Amino acid sequence: MNTLRLGALLLALATGGAAQAQLFPDNEARKAIVDLRVATEQQHKVQADLNKDLAEQIAVLKRSLLELNSQLEALRSDLAKQRGANEQLARDVSELQRRQKDISQAVDDRMRRLEPQKVSFDGREFIADPDEKRQYDEAFSLLRGGDFAAAAAALNGFLTRWPHSGYGNAARFWLGNALYGKRDLKESITAFRNFIAVAPPEHARVPEALLAIANSQSEAKDTKGARATLGELLKKYPESEAAQAGKERLAALK
């Protein structure tokens, strides 16, 4: 009996010691799990706080980027406007320069038209006023067009305005022709005589003027005067073409 009790006591002690020994490791494990859970929750909280801060920073950065993009677009727009303004200014400057050049050219051309010019005419060179040359050319153009009355008036007007012109001898000669063309024989003879009196004797048209005077005299029934004039022509300019024609006219005069 005692032996049985002792064995039971020993068994109980042995069983209780093992249970007690098992109890201590379980408590430590649970504590470790709790500590781990607490640490994990703390870590999650820290991570959540970090994520929140990061999200706020990202949001701030996005706003900054949007503002920067807006500023860049505004700057691009300003630059485009400025470039357009510069291009327009360059076009305006170019147009002004072109106009200035055109005006300068027009002024130069006008000044050249107003300035006396060196003219080579009838084997001579002389200085002529632009208006002087224009008036002579217009008068001669009328004569060449067969408007003898207008040509005579224009040539008379020219000689009145430009009495010492280098075109003077030609104007007097052609005035005689214009008057002859309008059948004003008396005035034609006077014009040709004026030409011969002023022109140098060696002038190429002096023989022609003498022949023209003789023709006018002949048509005016002044045969004596025509013979005298043809005699003068043959005597002074025997080798001229006018003299050859004068011989035939003289032979035909009765």
Residue, then its C-alpha position, 0 to 999 in steps of 0.5 A: m500500500n505504502t508502496l503504491r502511494l509512493g509510486a502515485l506521489l512520484l507519478a504526480l510529482a513527475t507529471g506536475g513537473a512536466a506540466q510546469a516545465q511545459l507552461f513556461p515555454d508557452n507563455e514566452a511564445r505567446k509573449a513573443i507573438v504579442d510583441l511581434r504583433v505589436a511591432t508589426e502594427q507599429q511598423h504598419k502605422v509607421q509605413a502608413d504615415l510614411n505613405k501618407d507623407l509620400a502621397e502628400q509630397i507627390a501631390v505637392l510635386k504634381r501641383s508644382l509640375l502643373e504650375l511649372n507646365s502652365q508657366l512654361e506654356a505661358l512663356r512659350s505663348d509670350l515667346a511666340k507673340q514676341r517672335g511674331a512681333n519681331e517678324q512683323l517689325a522686320r517686315d515693317v522695317s524692310e517695307l520702310q527701307r524699300r519705300q525709302k529706296d523707291i523715294s530716293q530713286a524717284v528723287d534722283d530720277r527727278m533731279r536728273r530730269l531737272e539737271p542740264q544734260k550733255v547732248s550730242f546733236d548734229g555733230r555738236e556737243f552742248i549742255a541742254d536743259p531737260d525741258e529744252k530738249r523735251q520741247y524741241d523733241e515734241a516740236f520735231s515730232l509734230l513736224r515728222g507727223g505732218d502737222f505742219a501748222a502745230a510744228a511751226a507754232a511749236l518751233n517758233g515757241f521753242l526759239t522764243r524761249w531758247p534763243h541761244s539753244g544748241y538746237g537753235n540751228a536745227a529749229r530754224f531749219w525745220l521751222g522753214n520746212a514746217l512753214y513750207g509744208k503749210r504753204d506759207l512760202k514767204e515766211s518759209i523763205t524768211a525762216f531759211r534766210n534766218f537759218i543761213a544767217v546764223a548757222p556756220p557756212e560749213h553747216a551741212r544743211v545750208p545747201e539744203a536751205l538754199l535749195a528750199i528757198a529757191n523752190s519756195q521762190s519758184e512756187a511763188k512765181d519769183t523766177k528771178g529770185a529762184r535763179a539767183t538763189l540757185g546760182e548762189l547754191l551752185k557757186k558756194y556748194p558745187e559738190s553738195e547733193a543740193a547743188q546737183a538737184g539745183k542744176e536740174r531745177l535751174a535748167a527747168l526754170k523758164 
